[in-house]
Each structure stands twice: as structure tokens, then as C-alpha cells.
Amino acid sequence: MKFLKQFIITALALCVLAVGAMADEPQKDGQKPPPPKPKQEVQKPPKDPPPPRNNDNRGGNDNRRGRP
């Protein structure tokens, strides 16, 4: 049982070291990132104003909770 515990700890330590070694390597073979693209402005069409609301007939809320 002592050998199994020691073997598992050793294997775990080797995995941690391997992951650490891979994370230390440069990314994408040392290539530089591409230059930033120039900003493009998109023209938005003007919006029409919304139609006026009719506030004369608002009505009631018949679907209120707790009311029969």
C-alpha cells in the first residue's frame, strides 16, 4: 500500500511538471499577432419618430394575481 501511494504521488508530480513545462513554451512559434484593423464607421439610417400614443382609453389590468 505504501508503494502504491508513493507511485501515485510520483505520477501526479510528473504530470504537474509536464504541464508547467508546456505552459512555459512560447505561443504560435513566436509569431507576432496581426496588426489591428482600421476602424470602419457604419452609417445608420435615420429613424422615423414613433406615432403618438392614445392615452384616453388605457383600460384596466384584469389579469392581476390574487383577484378572482
Distance bins in CASP14 RR format, pairs under 12 A and 6 or more apart:
PFRMAT RR
TARGET T0000
AUTHOR 0000-0000-0000
RMODE 2
METHOD distances of the structure
MODEL  1
1 7 0 0 0 0 0 1 0 0 0 0 0
1 8 0 0 0 0 0 1 0 0 0 0 0
2 8 0 0 0 0 0 1 0 0 0 0 0
2 9 0 0 0 0 0 1 0 0 0 0 0
3 9 0 0 0 0 0 1 0 0 0 0 0
3 10 0 0 0 0 0 1 0 0 0 0 0
4 10 0 0 0 0 0 1 0 0 0 0 0
4 11 0 0 0 0 0 1 0 0 0 0 0
5 11 0 0 0 0 0 1 0 0 0 0 0
5 12 0 0 0 0 0 1 0 0 0 0 0
6 12 0 0 0 0 0 1 0 0 0 0 0
6 13 0 0 0 0 0 1 0 0 0 0 0
7 13 0 0 0 0 0 1 0 0 0 0 0
7 14 0 0 0 0 0 1 0 0 0 0 0
8 14 0 0 0 0 0 1 0 0 0 0 0
8 15 0 0 0 0 0 1 0 0 0 0 0
9 15 0 0 0 0 0 1 0 0 0 0 0
9 16 0 0 0 0 0 1 0 0 0 0 0
10 16 0 0 0 0 0 1 0 0 0 0 0
10 17 0 0 0 0 0 1 0 0 0 0 0
11 17 0 0 0 0 0 1 0 0 0 0 0
11 18 0 0 0 0 0 1 0 0 0 0 0
12 18 0 0 0 0 0 1 0 0 0 0 0
12 19 0 0 0 0 0 1 0 0 0 0 0
13 19 0 0 0 0 0 1 0 0 0 0 0
13 20 0 0 0 0 0 1 0 0 0 0 0
14 20 0 0 0 0 0 1 0 0 0 0 0
14 21 0 0 0 0 0 1 0 0 0 0 0
15 21 0 0 0 0 0 1 0 0 0 0 0
15 22 0 0 0 0 0 1 0 0 0 0 0
16 22 0 0 0 0 0 1 0 0 0 0 0
16 23 0 0 0 0 0 1 0 0 0 0 0
17 23 0 0 0 0 0 1 0 0 0 0 0
17 24 0 0 0 0 0 1 0 0 0 0 0
18 24 0 0 0 0 0 1 0 0 0 0 0
18 25 0 0 0 0 0 1 0 0 0 0 0
19 25 0 0 0 0 0 1 0 0 0 0 0
26 32 0 0 0 0 0 1 0 0 0 0 0
27 33 0 0 0 0 1 0 0 0 0 0 0
28 34 0 0 0 0 0 1 0 0 0 0 0
60 67 0 0 0 0 0 1 0 0 0 0 0
61 67 0 0 0 0 1 0 0 0 0 0 0
62 68 0 0 0 0 0 1 0 0 0 0 0
END
